[in-house]
Every structure is written in structure tokens, then in C-alpha cells.
């Protein structure tokens, strides 16, 4: 049986992105309808971009980590289904860029606000939770928080949801259609 994680370049090519106005994004994450200023990219977006859908084979699951962008400290620059650099496990991976310097402690606080991940099937007025998991991030963020270190502007790191092949198949079979990012319990 072929793994859905082996066709990463194809998945990246069909990644669906939309800007806050709903216009499809062109190359470099800029709106194709942006006009003369298309080559100028602001460092902190006025409104966060939303990743409306997860990559195939979970493309119908609506989700978003826009809460991270809303803080003004982070920008989501890529979303893909593949392996994380940290754990080498199959996952949905978001690459996050720091746009305003912040302490590791502040970064950890922002990540914890979206750390409880739930995937569900919603039909009419009922909801069935199919999977509850945790958003992953590198361990050095937590150790840097203890030491009072600062994340510099333009630094990039990954956050992820580990999804093994059997989980992806199960979510497809159960017709998952919603993903929610909630704060981690204290």
C-alpha cells in the first residue's frame, strides 16, 4: 500500500492557500490580485493569512493556526504533509517565521494557546470527535524559556501534528471535516 507521505512535492503543488480577502495566493504567498505592490511584502500582516485546508489526503478538513499570526510575532510560511526535522515522524508540518523578536517564554505561551488539537466530524447540529492530539514544537523552545533567551527576527522553526498513516486512513474513513486548535490545559 502506497503511503500518502511519499508524494510530498505533489502535495505542496496543490496546497490551497487564501489571503484574508479570499483571493488565491500566488508565488511567495502574495495575493495574485495585489497590483503594483505585489513585490513588497509587509513583515507583520494586518490580518493573519489563513490556511483554510490541510494538505491532501486531509484536504477537506478545515483548520488554521491563525492565532499564532494574530499575535504579530509569527507568520506561517508553509504547510505540508511530510516528516518533521525534529522527530522524523509522519506529520502535518507548519513552518513558522518570527517577524518580531520575542522571548522563548512568550513564544511558548503563544504555542500553548493552540496546543490542544482536535479533529472531528460535524454534521448538522452534532459533532463527533475523532482524534485528540497535541501540537508539537521543538524542545529547545521550552529550555530557552527557562533560560530567558530571545527568538530573533527571521528565525524559522516547525510546529506539527503527528499523524501516522493509519490515523490518516481512519480520519478519511470517518469523514473528518473540522480541526480545532484550543489552549493546552494548565
Backbone as CSV, one residue per row, in Angstrom:
resi,resn,N_x,N_y,N_z,CA_x,CA_y,CA_z,C_x,C_y,C_z
1,UNK,0.843,-1.177,0.000,0.000,0.000,0.000,0.889,1.241,0.000
2,UNK,0.578,2.168,-0.863,1.401,3.365,-1.003,1.092,4.361,0.113
3,UNK,2.115,4.911,0.711,1.965,5.881,1.794,1.611,7.245,1.219
4,UNK,0.646,7.980,1.817,0.316,9.320,1.329,1.446,10.311,1.579
5,UNK,2.447,9.930,2.353,3.523,10.850,2.681,4.638,10.834,1.646
6,UNK,4.613,9.889,0.704,5.680,9.782,-0.277,5.581,10.804,-1.396
7,UNK,4.428,11.415,-1.601,4.242,12.344,-2.711,4.260,13.791,-2.241
8,UNK,5.224,14.138,-1.408,5.323,15.470,-0.831,5.383,16.577,-1.874
9,UNK,6.205,16.476,-2.943,6.219,17.570,-3.929,4.853,17.814,-4.553
10,UNK,4.109,16.745,-4.832,2.779,16.899,-5.394,1.850,17.573,-4.392
11,UNK,1.966,17.185,-3.127,1.121,17.788,-2.099,1.385,19.283,-1.972
12,UNK,2.642,19.670,-2.056,2.975,21.087,-1.969,2.411,21.856,-3.149
13,UNK,2.396,21.230,-4.323,1.907,21.902,-5.518,0.418,22.185,-5.446
14,UNK,-0.341,21.355,-4.704,-1.781,21.555,-4.656,-2.255,22.171,-3.341
15,UNK,-1.323,22.639,-2.555,-1.660,23.263,-1.280,-2.576,24.453,-1.518
16,UNK,-3.672,24.518,-0.815,-4.645,25.575,-1.014,-4.443,26.635,0.046
17,UNK,-4.163,27.851,-0.410,-3.979,28.987,0.485,-4.933,30.086,0.085
18,UNK,-5.324,30.933,1.012,-6.155,32.090,0.690,-5.759,33.231,1.590
19,UNK,-5.768,34.456,1.034,-5.482,35.616,1.862,-6.756,36.003,2.595
20,UNK,-6.726,36.974,3.530,-7.913,37.316,4.312,-9.087,37.744,3.453
21,UNK,-8.840,38.284,2.241,-9.919,38.705,1.364,-10.478,37.533,0.576
22,UNK,-9.842,36.375,0.667,-10.322,35.201,-0.017,-9.694,34.978,-1.375
23,UNK,-8.807,35.872,-1.830,-8.168,35.713,-3.137,-7.078,34.657,-3.037
24,UNK,-6.928,33.822,-4.081,-5.852,32.834,-4.043,-4.501,33.516,-3.967
25,UNK,-3.574,32.899,-3.259,-2.234,33.456,-3.145,-1.373,32.957,-4.275
26,UNK,-0.551,33.835,-4.809,0.396,33.483,-5.865,1.707,33.049,-5.261
27,UNK,2.739,33.063,-6.090,4.070,32.655,-5.637,4.546,33.563,-4.527
28,UNK,5.204,33.017,-3.567,5.749,33.791,-2.452,4.717,34.162,-1.418
29,UNK,3.470,33.632,-1.563,2.460,33.903,-0.553,1.761,35.234,-0.724
30,UNK,1.941,35.919,-1.872,1.295,37.206,-2.090,0.045,37.019,-2.924
31,UNK,-0.927,37.856,-2.717,-2.167,37.786,-3.460,-1.918,38.068,-4.929
32,UNK,-2.530,37.262,-5.794,-2.385,37.458,-7.221,-3.067,38.748,-7.658
33,UNK,-3.983,39.264,-6.846,-4.685,40.487,-7.190,-4.106,41.690,-6.464
34,UNK,-2.878,41.614,-5.989,-2.306,42.655,-5.148,-1.841,43.885,-5.918
35,UNK,-1.793,43.845,-7.248,-1.446,45.032,-8.017,0.024,45.351,-7.992
36,UNK,0.342,46.685,-8.046,1.727,47.139,-8.148,2.568,46.807,-6.926
37,UNK,1.965,46.673,-5.775,2.720,46.422,-4.556,2.915,44.933,-4.292
38,UNK,2.707,44.091,-5.310,2.809,42.648,-5.113,4.218,42.228,-4.717
39,UNK,5.243,42.973,-5.133,6.615,42.614,-4.789,7.014,43.052,-3.402
40,UNK,6.198,43.874,-2.738,6.509,44.373,-1.402,5.687,43.579,-0.408
41,UNK,6.346,42.883,0.473,5.666,42.059,1.458,5.870,42.666,2.836
42,UNK,4.777,42.985,3.528,4.910,43.581,4.854,5.362,42.511,5.836
43,UNK,6.099,42.905,6.845,6.641,41.967,7.819,5.575,41.465,8.784
44,UNK,4.662,42.339,9.188,3.589,41.906,10.073,2.268,42.153,9.360
45,UNK,1.564,41.087,8.992,0.312,41.255,8.262,-0.733,41.931,9.133
46,UNK,-1.579,42.784,8.482,-2.651,43.443,9.224,-3.636,42.399,9.738
47,UNK,-3.984,41.461,8.857,-4.834,40.342,9.246,-4.067,39.073,8.945
48,UNK,-4.173,38.077,9.790,-3.421,36.848,9.537,-3.945,36.130,8.303
49,UNK,-3.022,35.510,7.554,-3.432,34.644,6.456,-3.990,33.384,7.076
50,UNK,-4.906,32.764,6.395,-5.474,31.530,6.923,-5.147,30.372,5.997
51,UNK,-4.678,29.294,6.559,-4.538,28.068,5.817,-5.890,27.377,5.980
52,UNK,-6.697,27.477,4.948,-8.074,27.010,5.060,-8.216,25.504,5.107
53,UNK,-7.276,24.805,4.489,-7.403,23.362,4.434,-6.058,22.704,4.678
54,UNK,-6.099,21.505,5.208,-4.887,20.715,5.354,-4.539,20.113,3.996
55,UNK,-3.297,19.718,3.821,-2.930,19.125,2.539,-3.596,17.764,2.331
56,UNK,-3.628,17.339,1.075,-4.169,16.043,0.738,-3.409,14.966,1.511
57,UNK,-3.943,13.946,2.025,-5.297,13.447,1.811,-6.322,13.963,2.812
58,UNK,-5.978,14.956,3.624,-6.927,15.537,4.582,-7.403,16.911,4.116
59,UNK,-7.422,17.143,2.789,-7.687,18.484,2.282,-9.070,19.008,2.639
60,UNK,-10.007,18.141,2.975,-11.349,18.605,3.322,-11.500,18.968,4.796
61,UNK,-10.448,18.773,5.579,-10.508,19.115,6.995,-10.151,20.592,7.146
62,UNK,-11.108,21.375,7.579,-10.897,22.806,7.738,-10.096,23.037,9.002
63,UNK,-9.094,23.892,8.930,-8.275,24.153,10.101,-7.526,25.451,9.979
64,UNK,-6.768,25.812,10.980,-5.965,27.013,10.921,-5.248,27.292,12.214
65,UNK,-4.051,27.795,12.079,-3.253,28.223,13.227,-3.142,29.744,13.212
66,UNK,-4.153,30.410,12.696,-4.067,31.870,12.535,-3.894,32.610,13.854
67,UNK,-4.168,31.970,14.963,-3.960,32.610,16.266,-2.487,32.988,16.458
68,UNK,-1.585,32.171,15.906,-0.154,32.483,16.001,0.173,33.762,15.235
69,UNK,-0.409,33.929,14.045,-0.160,35.146,13.262,-0.832,36.357,13.887
70,UNK,-1.975,36.141,14.494,-2.721,37.247,15.092,-1.907,37.971,16.161
71,UNK,-0.973,37.274,16.790,-0.144,37.886,17.825,0.805,38.935,17.257
72,UNK,1.095,38.842,15.943,2.023,39.774,15.315,3.476,39.357,15.436
73,UNK,3.752,38.260,16.124,5.124,37.786,16.304,5.519,36.703,15.300
74,UNK,4.537,35.984,14.778,4.822,34.864,13.887,4.105,35.026,12.564
75,UNK,4.655,34.353,11.557,3.999,34.243,10.256,4.141,32.798,9.803
76,UNK,3.021,32.192,9.414,3.043,30.837,8.879,3.464,30.933,7.422
77,UNK,4.566,30.287,7.079,5.060,30.442,5.714,4.900,29.186,4.867
78,UNK,4.623,28.046,5.489,4.463,26.825,4.711,3.701,25.798,5.524
79,UNK,2.908,25.003,4.830,2.212,23.886,5.460,2.353,22.698,4.527
80,UNK,2.711,21.546,5.071,2.891,20.370,4.231,2.650,19.112,5.038
81,UNK,2.433,18.040,4.326,2.335,16.754,4.971,3.627,16.017,4.675
82,UNK,4.364,15.648,5.689,5.660,15.002,5.494,6.221,14.552,6.823
83,UNK,7.513,14.735,6.993,8.188,14.369,8.247,8.793,15.619,8.863
84,UNK,8.721,15.696,10.173,9.335,16.830,10.858,10.842,16.630,10.888
85,UNK,11.557,17.733,10.943,13.016,17.643,11.063,13.408,17.196,12.468
86,UNK,12.554,17.452,13.439,12.872,17.154,14.832,12.648,15.685,15.168
87,UNK,11.473,15.163,14.839,11.128,13.796,15.256,11.213,12.764,14.141
88,UNK,11.260,13.213,12.900,11.276,12.309,11.741,10.029,11.424,11.683
89,UNK,8.933,11.880,12.273,7.671,11.142,12.234,6.767,11.753,11.166
90,UNK,5.828,10.945,10.622,4.851,11.451,9.674,3.975,12.472,10.388
91,UNK,3.765,13.620,9.736,3.035,14.701,10.391,2.543,15.721,9.388
92,UNK,1.607,16.547,9.827,1.278,17.785,9.129,2.182,18.833,9.762
93,UNK,2.998,19.498,8.945,4.052,20.372,9.449,3.829,21.801,8.954
94,UNK,3.873,22.742,9.882,3.824,24.161,9.547,5.198,24.760,9.834
95,UNK,5.707,25.557,8.909,6.940,26.298,9.142,6.539,27.688,9.601
96,UNK,7.101,28.115,10.719,6.763,29.393,11.345,7.988,30.295,11.293
97,UNK,7.799,31.545,10.880,8.883,32.528,10.861,8.586,33.597,11.912
98,UNK,9.613,33.979,12.651,9.484,35.050,13.642,9.566,36.385,12.902
99,UNK,8.542,37.240,13.057,8.553,38.546,12.395,8.842,39.683,13.367
100,UNK,8.642,39.430,14.654,9.006,40.392,15.698,9.703,39.619,16.803
101,UNK,10.879,40.067,17.221,11.593,39.337,18.277,10.733,39.171,19.529
102,UNK,10.905,38.024,20.176,10.182,37.753,21.412,10.979,36.742,22.216
103,UNK,10.702,36.704,23.498,11.402,35.739,24.341,10.852,34.336,24.079
104,UNK,11.656,33.345,24.374,11.207,31.964,24.245,9.995,31.718,25.145
105,UNK,9.981,32.356,26.309,8.847,32.186,27.231,7.556,32.685,26.598
106,UNK,7.627,33.855,25.934,6.453,34.395,25.247,6.047,33.476,24.098
107,UNK,7.018,32.964,23.333,6.738,32.037,22.232,6.034,30.784,22.754
108,UNK,6.512,30.253,23.870,5.908,29.068,24.465,4.465,29.344,24.886
109,UNK,4.227,30.512,25.450,2.868,30.901,25.837,1.950,30.934,24.615
110,UNK,2.426,31.523,23.511,1.621,31.587,22.290,1.363,30.191,21.720
111,UNK,2.351,29.334,21.743,2.181,27.974,21.234,1.210,27.170,22.099
112,UNK,1.268,27.376,23.397,0.357,26.659,24.288,-1.100,27.069,24.060
113,UNK,-1.327,28.272,23.522,-2.698,28.728,23.233,-3.356,27.934,22.114
114,UNK,-2.560,27.244,21.300,-3.101,26.458,20.193,-2.641,25.004,20.262
115,UNK,-2.185,24.562,21.414,-1.538,23.269,21.550,-2.435,22.056,21.646
116,UNK,-3.710,22.224,21.987,-4.641,21.102,22.107,-5.382,20.988,20.773
117,UNK,-5.125,19.918,20.024,-5.660,19.766,18.675,-6.734,18.690,18.667
118,UNK,-7.882,19.038,18.062,-8.982,18.082,17.971,-9.497,18.041,16.544
119,UNK,-9.635,16.832,16.029,-10.170,16.644,14.688,-11.502,15.933,14.854
120,UNK,-12.533,16.449,14.172,-13.882,15.946,14.372,-14.646,15.868,13.050
121,UNK,-15.766,15.201,13.132,-16.729,15.199,12.032,-17.950,15.946,12.539
122,UNK,-18.361,16.954,11.798,-19.528,17.749,12.179,-20.588,17.570,11.108
123,UNK,-21.762,17.201,11.520,-22.916,17.045,10.625,-24.094,17.731,11.280
124,UNK,-24.752,18.592,10.528,-25.908,19.334,11.015,-25.605,19.928,12.381
125,UNK,-26.230,19.415,13.437,-26.017,20.008,14.754,-25.281,19.090,15.717
126,UNK,-24.674,18.014,15.227,-23.919,17.149,16.122,-22.476,17.063,15.681
127,UNK,-21.639,16.764,16.650,-20.199,16.690,16.415,-19.660,15.426,17.055
128,UNK,-18.799,14.727,16.304,-18.147,13.532,16.831,-16.641,13.754,16.788
129,UNK,-16.011,13.765,17.951,-14.558,13.917,17.997,-13.908,12.612,17.569
130,UNK,-13.007,12.721,16.566,-12.347,11.545,16.019,-10.931,11.372,16.537
131,UNK,-10.259,12.484,16.817,-8.875,12.416,17.259,-8.563,13.632,18.113
132,UNK,-7.915,13.390,19.221,-7.399,14.467,20.065,-5.905,14.240,20.206
133,UNK,-5.134,15.269,19.901,-3.689,15.158,19.963,-3.107,16.496,20.392
134,UNK,-1.811,16.597,20.344,-1.118,17.812,20.791,-0.292,18.358,19.645
135,UNK,-0.266,19.680,19.532,0.618,20.339,18.584,2.039,20.185,19.108
136,UNK,2.953,19.760,18.251,4.339,19.592,18.667,5.183,20.789,18.270
137,UNK,6.229,21.039,19.045,7.211,22.067,18.727,8.538,21.600,19.287
138,UNK,9.647,22.194,18.825,10.967,21.732,19.276,11.160,21.918,20.782
139,UNK,11.874,20.967,21.400,12.143,21.014,22.842,12.949,22.235,23.251
140,UNK,13.803,22.751,22.340,14.652,23.870,22.703,13.846,25.133,22.993
141,UNK,12.576,25.189,22.570,11.743,26.350,22.911,11.475,26.348,24.415
142,UNK,11.178,25.198,24.974,10.905,25.112,26.406,12.168,25.348,27.235
143,UNK,13.303,24.819,26.785,14.535,25.055,27.546,14.976,26.514,27.416
144,UNK,14.759,27.130,26.265,15.075,28.555,26.092,14.191,29.441,26.949
145,UNK,12.947,28.995,27.188,12.030,29.757,28.042,12.554,29.823,29.470
146,UNK,13.138,28.731,29.928,13.689,28.681,31.279,14.913,29.586,31.394
147,UNK,15.701,29.667,30.331,16.950,30.426,30.362,16.788,31.892,29.955
148,UNK,15.566,32.313,29.574,15.318,33.714,29.239,15.889,34.151,27.896
149,UNK,16.045,33.227,26.954,16.611,33.547,25.649,15.580,34.242,24.762
150,UNK,16.064,34.849,23.644,15.209,35.611,22.735,15.259,34.991,21.346
151,UNK,14.079,34.851,20.716,13.986,34.422,19.324,14.144,35.658,18.444
152,UNK,15.120,35.659,17.571,15.390,36.802,16.709,14.470,36.821,15.492
153,UNK,14.332,37.993,14.925,13.539,38.198,13.717,14.096,37.322,12.587
154,UNK,13.217,36.797,11.754,13.500,35.951,10.597,13.891,34.515,10.962
155,UNK,13.942,34.174,12.246,14.243,32.803,12.645,13.046,31.913,12.272
156,UNK,13.303,30.707,11.802,12.236,29.789,11.414,12.328,28.486,12.206
157,UNK,11.160,27.930,12.514,11.080,26.635,13.176,9.784,25.957,12.765
158,UNK,9.650,24.693,13.114,8.475,23.916,12.738,7.577,23.639,13.937
159,UNK,6.281,23.608,13.655,5.295,23.052,14.583,4.552,21.976,13.802
160,UNK,4.006,20.974,14.501,3.439,19.853,13.767,2.372,19.126,14.559
161,UNK,1.590,18.349,13.806,0.655,17.383,14.374,1.096,16.035,13.829
162,UNK,1.529,15.146,14.695,1.943,13.815,14.242,0.716,13.022,13.816
163,UNK,0.760,12.532,12.587,-0.313,11.704,12.042,0.313,10.537,11.306
164,UNK,0.185,9.363,11.876,0.686,8.168,11.214,-0.285,7.781,10.101
165,UNK,0.181,6.923,9.208,-0.624,6.543,8.042,-1.973,5.964,8.451
166,UNK,-2.003,5.125,9.480,-3.268,4.521,9.894,-4.240,5.578,10.427
167,UNK,-3.706,6.641,11.049,-4.562,7.725,11.533,-5.193,8.474,10.362
168,UNK,-4.387,8.751,9.335,-4.884,9.451,8.151,-5.995,8.639,7.503
169,UNK,-5.783,7.339,7.340,-6.797,6.457,6.737,-8.070,6.455,7.586
170,UNK,-7.903,6.396,8.898,-9.054,6.394,9.798,-9.839,7.703,9.692
171,UNK,-9.138,8.832,9.639,-9.813,10.129,9.518,-10.538,10.255,8.183
172,UNK,-9.946,9.720,7.123,-10.617,9.714,5.820,-11.879,8.860,5.884
173,UNK,-11.751,7.666,6.422,-12.884,6.734,6.508,-14.021,7.341,7.338
174,UNK,-13.656,8.034,8.427,-14.665,8.622,9.309,-15.135,9.995,8.857
175,UNK,-14.651,10.459,7.702,-15.071,11.720,7.073,-14.846,12.932,7.979
176,UNK,-13.623,13.045,8.485,-13.267,14.209,9.308,-13.442,15.478,8.480
177,UNK,-13.985,16.528,9.084,-14.182,17.772,8.344,-13.906,19.026,9.171
178,UNK,-13.335,18.867,10.354,-13.050,20.043,11.177,-11.837,19.788,12.045
179,UNK,-10.982,20.786,12.158,-9.855,20.715,13.080,-9.892,21.978,13.923
180,UNK,-9.715,21.819,15.209,-9.799,22.939,16.130,-8.527,22.964,16.975
181,UNK,-7.944,24.160,17.127,-6.762,24.348,17.969,-7.210,25.095,19.219
182,UNK,-7.063,24.464,20.369,-7.506,25.032,21.645,-6.296,25.198,22.575
183,UNK,-6.447,26.005,23.638,-5.343,26.127,24.611,-5.105,24.806,25.333
184,UNK,-3.841,24.524,25.608,-3.495,23.352,26.403,-3.986,23.574,27.834
185,UNK,-4.456,22.528,28.486,-4.852,22.698,29.887,-3.633,23.015,30.736
186,UNK,-3.834,23.797,31.812,-2.698,24.176,32.669,-2.068,23.001,33.392
